[in-house]
Every structure is written in C-alpha cells, then in structure tokens.
Amino acid sequence: MVTRCEGGRGKARKKHPLFAIGKNEETIKLAKYFTIEAILDDGALGREKWNGMKVIRPSELPDDAVVINCSSSIAPTSAAKRILYLRPKAKIHNYFNLREKHPRKLPNPRFVEEMKKDFKKNLTEWRWLKNIIKERKSKKTLADVCKFRLTGDPDVLSHYKVQLREQYFDRGLPLSNGEAFVDCGGFDGDTTEEFIRRCPKYGQVWMFEPSKENLEKAKSRLKGVRDIHFISKGVADREGVLGFNSGNGSASAFSETGNTSIAVTTIDKEIQEPVSFIKMDLEGWEMKALSGARSHIISDHPKLAIAVYHRAEDFWKIPRFILGLRSDYQVLLRHYTEGWSETVMYFIPIKK
C-alpha cells in the first residue's frame, strides 16, 4: 500500500500528506491503496468523518499538500481552482490521470463504465441521436458530454460552468403568458420558484414531490403564491405504491430497497386540464413518468425539459419515446455543470 505521494529523485524523497476532493466511490477506491489524511469539503464541521476518513475545510489544508481531485459530478474544475487559490503551493492531480498510471488498482468511475457498455451495446441508437440533433450548440454539447462520460477526464468539460438556475429554462425554450407548468421532482420548490420568476403571468402550476419533508419546505418557500397545486405523490406509468429512498435530498429516488413507501400516480390521471410545459428530473425514473404523460404529450404538444443524465441509455431512449408519440419536436441538449450531472434535453414544439 502507498502511504504518501513522494517527489524528487536521487536523494531521500520528501513525503507529502495526501488529501482528496469528493465524497464518492472514487475516493473510497483511492483510499484502498493510498493513505488519505482527510477529505476536503467547504461544509465540513469539526471532527467530522466520512467512511472512516477525516473531513476538513480547504482552509485547513497544509501548504505542501498533494490533493487528488475525485470530484466528478458538479464542479471538479472549480474545486481544484479554489484549492490552488487558498494554497498556491499545493499540488493537485485528478483521479483520471492517477487511474491511467494505476489501471489495475483504480477502476473507472461507474458512470464511465455504464457509458462504455451502452455505447458498445447500442451504437446504432447513439448514431441515430447524433443525426436527429440539428442545432450546432446541441451537437457540441452531445460530443463533449459523451467524451467526458467515456473517459472521466475533467478537462473535457472544464470550459462549462455550473449554472443551476438556468437549468430547465434554456433561451431556446420561450415562456408565454398563461403557461400551465408541471414540475415533476419539485424538491423544495426551487424550480417552481424560478419558473414563476421567469413567467410571472403563468396560468397554473402542478408540483409533484413524494417526499413529505421536501414538500413542506416547498409549501413554506412558495407560501402565498397563487395557483399552485402541491401533489404529495411520485409520478410513474401507473397508480400504486412504490419503494422510495427519502434521505438523499434532491437525489431522493424510487428504490426497491427504499426506506419508505410512497403513493405514485400518472400525469394523465392527475391533471385534466391542458398543460404547456413539463419538467422532469426524477433520478432515473423519467421514462416511467413520461409513459404516464403520454396523453398530454400527444394532445397538448407541451414544451418538455427532461433530465437525461441519470442513465446512459436515457440520452437516446427518451427522445425515441417522445418522438415516437409526436415527431414535430426540435431536440436541444444543454449541460449545466463541469461534471457528469445536470444534462437536460429540451423538446421544443414545431409549429405548423
């Protein structure tokens, strides 16, 4: 087992303390072969531990530290820049480069393995997706996101920015007075609040959120706001009861081994009025929810903003399904982080 990163040649090498960025599987894998002094986290509290490893703030980092950047979801590039701003003498390496040097010890991240497997199995579908996306920016986004998800190299997305407020509301998706908005995976009401800010003369909002804790936060956040229907159910392809893991905040998701059970419904069953804009970010449950909105998609031809980043296959399965219902949509793709998360596919109605 390697206990420290060492530098220099010839004379006795100086040993540097080793730190990691990221509370994830890659940090756990790294810790099997390297002794990690601590994990760096801006929100660290005193004497906090994660998977047996100490967690500290970046401001506590020694000047001569060596840092392995295992972050891959939201802001790997910004995280590294912040460390260098605080500790200019620190040396930062990323998991991708270290894995290339130690391929037998350090496996690819899960999202890379899943992407490689799906590319190999469904290459025809990926080629179809490339062909149906016509807009130049969307083509570039697809190429960049695919390259990152096939390699895990953070440099591929280093020119992207974290823009979570822009997520679901691209400029190519115009909002009009009287919009009937369906927020699937409403979390604490942040997306509905952003929609209302951008479209103050909306018609109605339906917000689906199965977590009672999250729904209460949303009601508090949107207290006094007009014409919002809070629905304490999940959205699926049928009515019923499903397992749900409620302890992961915005990442709470349906699970066979969930810690609770929740009621689920379909958009077609729950909403009788026409809708004009549907947003979905459901931790991999989007295909099920879209199946339950089939009638609204066919009859209302709404704008759609659908998260496709949870599963590799969703990049092509979701447009296959939607365009199979109605072919008169323009497909756009946007990415809102420096990592693998928050890729949104937009379906813009083509008016005849």
C-alpha positions in Angstrom: 0.0 0.0 0.0 1.2 3.5 -0.9 1.1 5.7 2.2 2.2 9.1 0.8 2.9 10.8 -2.5 6.7 11.2 -2.9 8.6 13.6 -5.1 12.2 14.2 -6.2 15.0 11.8 -7.4 18.4 10.7 -6.1 18.3 12.0 -2.5 15.8 10.9 0.1 12.3 11.8 -1.2 10.2 14.2 0.8 6.8 12.7 1.8 3.8 14.9 1.4 0.4 14.5 3.1 -2.3 13.3 0.7 -5.8 14.7 0.6 -8.8 14.1 -1.6 -11.7 16.1 -3.0 -15.0 14.3 -3.2 -17.2 12.1 -1.0 -17.8 9.4 -3.6 -16.9 5.9 -4.8 -13.6 7.1 -6.3 -12.4 8.5 -3.0 -13.2 5.1 -1.4 -11.3 3.3 -4.1 -8.4 5.6 -3.8 -8.2 5.0 0.0 -7.6 1.3 -0.6 -4.2 2.0 -2.0 -3.3 5.4 -0.6 -3.4 6.8 2.9 -5.8 9.8 2.8 -5.1 12.4 5.5 -8.5 13.9 5.0 -11.3 14.8 2.6 -11.7 18.4 1.7 -15.2 19.9 2.0 -16.3 23.5 2.3 -19.1 22.5 4.6 -17.0 20.4 6.9 -17.9 20.6 10.6 -15.4 19.9 13.4 -14.3 16.3 13.9 -16.5 15.1 11.0 -15.7 11.8 9.4 -16.9 10.1 6.2 -16.3 6.4 5.6 -13.7 6.4 8.3 -11.8 9.4 6.8 -11.5 12.8 8.5 -13.3 15.7 6.7 -11.8 19.2 6.8 -12.3 22.6 5.2 -9.9 23.6 2.4 -8.6 26.4 4.6 -7.1 23.8 6.9 -5.0 22.3 4.1 -1.2 22.3 4.7 0.8 24.4 2.2 2.7 21.4 0.8 -0.2 19.1 0.4 -0.8 16.8 -2.5 -4.5 16.7 -3.5 -6.3 14.1 -5.6 -9.4 15.5 -7.2 -12.0 12.7 -7.2 -14.9 15.1 -7.8 -16.8 14.3 -11.0 -20.4 15.3 -10.5 -20.8 19.1 -10.3 -17.7 21.2 -10.1 -14.3 19.3 -10.4 -12.6 22.2 -12.2 -13.8 24.9 -9.8 -13.0 22.8 -6.8 -9.4 22.5 -8.0 -9.1 26.2 -8.7 -10.4 27.0 -5.2 -7.7 24.8 -3.6 -5.0 26.5 -5.6 -6.3 29.9 -4.7 -6.1 29.0 -1.0 -2.9 27.0 -1.2 -0.8 28.1 -4.3 2.0 25.6 -3.4 -0.3 22.6 -3.2 -0.1 20.0 -6.0 -3.4 18.8 -7.5 -3.8 15.7 -9.5 -7.1 14.3 -10.7 -8.4 10.7 -10.4 -8.5 10.3 -14.2 -4.7 10.8 -14.5 -3.9 8.7 -11.5 -6.1 5.9 -12.8 -4.2 5.9 -16.1 -1.0 5.3 -14.1 -2.5 2.6 -11.9 -5.2 1.0 -14.1 -5.1 -2.3 -12.2 -5.6 -0.6 -8.8 -8.0 2.2 -9.7 -11.1 1.3 -11.8 -13.1 3.7 -14.0 -15.9 5.6 -12.3 -19.3 3.9 -12.5 -20.6 6.5 -15.0 -17.7 5.8 -17.4 -18.3 2.0 -17.3 -22.0 2.4 -17.8 -21.4 4.7 -20.8 -18.9 2.4 -22.4 -21.2 -0.5 -22.0 -24.2 1.3 -23.5 -22.1 2.7 -26.4 -20.9 -0.8 -27.3 -24.4 -2.3 -27.0 -26.4 0.4 -28.6 -24.1 2.2 -31.0 -26.8 2.4 -33.7 -29.0 4.3 -31.2 -26.2 6.8 -30.4 -25.7 7.4 -34.1 -29.4 8.0 -34.5 -29.3 10.5 -31.7 -26.4 12.4 -33.3 -28.4 12.6 -36.5 -31.7 13.9 -35.1 -30.0 16.7 -33.2 -29.6 19.5 -35.7 -28.6 22.6 -33.7 -24.9 23.3 -33.6 -24.7 24.0 -29.9 -26.6 20.8 -29.1 -24.3 18.8 -31.3 -21.2 20.2 -29.5 -22.8 19.6 -26.1 -23.5 16.0 -27.0 -20.0 15.4 -28.2 -18.4 17.0 -25.1 -20.7 15.1 -22.6 -20.2 11.8 -24.4 -16.4 12.2 -24.4 -16.4 13.0 -20.7 -18.7 10.2 -19.8 -16.5 7.8 -21.8 -13.2 8.9 -20.2 -13.8 10.7 -16.9 -11.3 13.4 -18.0 -12.4 16.6 -16.2 -10.5 18.7 -18.8 -13.1 17.8 -21.4 -15.8 19.9 -19.6 -13.5 22.5 -18.0 -15.0 25.3 -20.2 -18.5 24.6 -19.0 -20.0 26.5 -16.0 -22.2 25.5 -13.1 -25.5 27.2 -14.0 -28.1 25.5 -11.9 -30.5 28.5 -12.0 -30.5 28.2 -15.8 -31.3 24.5 -15.7 -34.7 23.7 -17.4 -35.0 27.2 -18.7 -32.8 27.5 -21.8 -33.2 30.6 -24.0 -34.4 28.3 -26.8 -37.5 27.5 -24.7 -39.6 30.6 -24.7 -42.2 31.1 -21.9 -45.5 32.7 -22.6 -48.3 34.2 -20.5 -50.7 31.6 -19.2 -48.2 28.8 -19.1 -49.5 25.6 -17.4 -46.4 24.2 -15.8 -45.9 20.7 -14.4 -42.9 20.3 -12.1 -42.0 16.6 -11.7 -39.5 16.1 -8.9 -40.2 19.5 -7.3 -37.8 19.0 -4.4 -38.1 22.1 -2.1 -39.9 24.3 -4.7 -36.7 25.8 -6.2 -37.6 25.1 -9.8 -41.2 26.2 -9.5 -39.9 29.4 -7.8 -37.6 30.0 -10.7 -40.3 29.3 -13.3 -42.6 31.9 -11.6 -39.8 34.5 -11.6 -39.3 34.0 -15.3 -43.0 33.7 -16.1 -45.0 35.8 -13.6 -48.2 35.8 -15.7 -48.4 32.0 -15.7 -51.7 30.1 -15.6 -51.3 27.2 -13.1 -48.6 25.0 -11.6 -48.7 21.4 -10.6 -45.8 20.4 -8.4 -45.2 16.6 -7.7 -42.9 15.8 -4.8 -43.2 12.4 -2.9 -41.0 13.4 0.0 -43.2 14.9 2.7 -40.2 16.8 4.2 -39.3 18.3 0.8 -43.0 19.2 0.1 -43.3 21.0 3.4 -40.2 23.0 2.5 -41.7 23.8 -0.9 -45.0 25.0 0.7 -43.1 27.2 3.0 -41.0 28.6 0.2 -44.0 29.3 -2.0 -46.3 30.4 0.7 -48.9 32.9 -0.7 -48.1 32.2 -4.3 -51.2 31.7 -6.4 -52.5 28.8 -8.4 -50.0 26.1 -7.3 -51.3 22.5 -6.8 -49.0 20.6 -4.4 -49.2 16.9 -5.1 -47.7 14.6 -2.5 -47.1 11.7 -4.9 -44.5 10.5 -7.2 -45.1 10.3 -11.0 -44.9 7.0 -12.8 -46.5 5.0 -15.6 -49.3 3.7 -13.3 -51.0 4.3 -10.0 -49.9 2.4 -7.0 -47.3 2.3 -4.2 -43.6 2.0 -4.7 -40.4 1.9 -2.5 -38.7 5.2 -2.1 -35.3 6.3 -0.6 -36.2 9.6 1.0 -32.9 10.5 2.7 -30.9 12.0 -0.2 -32.3 15.5 -0.5 -32.7 16.4 -4.2 -31.4 13.0 -5.1 -34.1 11.0 -3.3 -35.4 8.3 -5.7 -37.5 5.3 -6.2 -35.8 2.1 -4.9 -36.8 -1.5 -4.3 -34.8 -1.3 -1.1 -36.1 2.2 -0.2 -36.6 3.2 3.5 -40.3 4.1 2.9 -43.2 3.6 0.6 -45.0 6.3 -1.4 -48.1 6.7 -3.5 -47.5 7.2 -7.2 -49.8 8.4 -9.9 -49.6 9.4 -13.6 -49.7 12.9 -15.0 -52.5 11.8 -17.3 -54.6 10.7 -14.3 -53.9 13.6 -12.0 -54.2 16.6 -14.4 -57.3 17.0 -16.5 -56.5 20.5 -17.9 -54.2 21.1 -20.9 -50.5 21.6 -20.0 -47.9 23.6 -21.9 -44.6 22.9 -20.1 -43.4 19.7 -18.4 -40.2 19.5 -16.5 -38.8 16.2 -15.2 -35.7 15.4 -13.0 -36.5 12.1 -11.3 -33.2 10.4 -10.6 -33.6 7.9 -13.5 -37.4 7.5 -13.3 -38.1 9.8 -16.3 -39.0 7.1 -18.8 -41.7 5.7 -16.4 -43.1 9.2 -15.8 -43.1 10.1 -19.5 -45.1 6.9 -20.1 -47.7 8.2 -17.7 -47.9 11.6 -19.5 -48.5 10.0 -23.0 -51.9 11.5 -23.5 -50.9 15.0 -22.5 -47.8 14.9 -24.8 -50.0 13.7 -27.8 -52.9 16.1 -27.2 -51.3 19.2 -25.7 -47.9 19.2 -27.5 -46.2 20.8 -24.5 -42.6 22.0 -24.2 -40.5 19.4 -22.4 -37.4 19.8 -20.3 -36.2 16.3 -19.3 -33.1 15.3 -17.3 -31.2 12.6 -19.3 -28.0 12.3 -17.2 -29.0 9.6 -14.7 -28.7 6.7 -17.1 -26.5 6.5 -20.2 -29.4 4.9 -22.2 -31.7 7.8 -21.4 -29.9 10.0 -23.8 -31.4 8.1 -26.7 -34.3 6.2 -25.1 -36.1 9.4 -24.0 -36.1 11.1 -27.5 -37.0 7.7 -29.1 -40.1 7.6 -26.9 -41.2 11.2 -27.2 -40.6 11.5 -31.0 -42.5 8.2 -31.3 -45.5 10.0 -29.8 -45.0 13.2 -31.8 -42.4 13.8 -34.4 -43.0 17.6 -34.5 -40.4 18.5 -31.9 -37.0 20.2 -32.2 -34.5 18.5 -29.8 -31.9 20.6 -27.9 -29.3 19.4 -25.5 -27.8 21.6 -22.7 -25.3 20.8 -19.9 -25.2 22.8 -16.6 -22.2 21.6 -14.7 -18.5 20.7 -15.0 -19.1 17.1 -14.4 -21.5 14.2 -15.4 -24.7 15.6 -13.8 -27.4 18.0 -14.9 -27.7 17.3 -18.6 -31.1 18.4 -19.9 -32.8 17.5 -23.2 -35.4 20.0 -24.4 -38.2 19.2 -26.8 -39.5 22.4 -28.5 -42.8 22.1 -30.3 -42.5 22.8 -34.0 -45.5 25.0 -35.0 -47.1 24.2 -38.4 
